[in-house]
Amino acid sequence: MEITLTGNPYSTNNIYFSGRIPGMRILKKEPKKQKESYKQQAYDQWKSNMLDCKLELNIKLYFGDKRKRDWDNYHKLAMDSLTGIVWVDDSQIQKSLVEKFYDKENPRIEIDIKEL
C-alpha cells in the first residue's frame, strides 16, 4: 500500500516555535498548512480501513533542491499527518527505511506501508 504526499518536506527543526508556557511548542503557519494538505491527500488516497497492527515503512523523500539535509528530520510531519487516517498511532511503526532523492519539478514523500 502506498501513499504519495506532494510538497517539499519540512524539517522538524523548523516547524515549531516556543509558546508562552515552558516546553510548549506550536506548529508554525506554513508547516501547519502543509500538514493539513498531507491529511487531505491521505484521505483522498487511503481507501482501506485504519491499520491497527505493527507496520514497516519505506519512505522516499524527494526534495526540490540539493541542499545538505539530515535524513531523520524530514518525515515526522508526514507521519503525524497519517495518524488517525492510515494507522491508529505512529508508534505502530516497527521498522522503516528512509531514502533521499531530488526532483526539482515534483518534491514529494512516497510512503510504502506494509503490515508485519
Summary of the structure (lengths in Angstrom):
residues: 116
radius of gyration: 14.3
end to end distance: 12.8
largest distance: 41.6
contacts: 304
relative contact order: 0.30
helix: 28%
strand: 35%
